[in-house]
Amino acid sequence: MAIALKLSDDLVEMAKPHAAAEHRSVPKQIEYWARLGKAVEDNPTLPLQFIKDTLLAAQEAKAGMLTPYKFGD
């Protein structure tokens, strides 16, 4: 369910270059930051890059981009 939020102009302006660099809309960039922040709070002992890689892997799995791992090769 989508809802309208009031965000500070500063946050929106900060998000613009990051959104452009990642080929996201500004709202999607802010949503990504929110998801990342929640994951960091939920897993305070994990490195940030590990959390980012895990979120990416979850999206790749949803997109059917997994390759089976073959043991012993």
ZIJOCOR-V328145 format. One line per field, one symbol per residue. ss: DSSP state (2 for helix, 1 for strand, 0 for the rest). psi: psi as a letter, one per 20 degrees, with the letter a starting at -180 (. if undefined). A space follows every 10 residues. Layout:
# ZIJOCOR-V328145
ss=???
psi=???
This chain:
# ZIJOCOR-V328145
ss=0000000022 2222222222 2000022222 2222222222 2200000222 2222222222 2200000000 000
psi=pqqpqpqqhg gghhhghggg hjlqrghhgh gghggggghg hhmiiqqghg gghggghhhh ghjkkqpqpo qj.
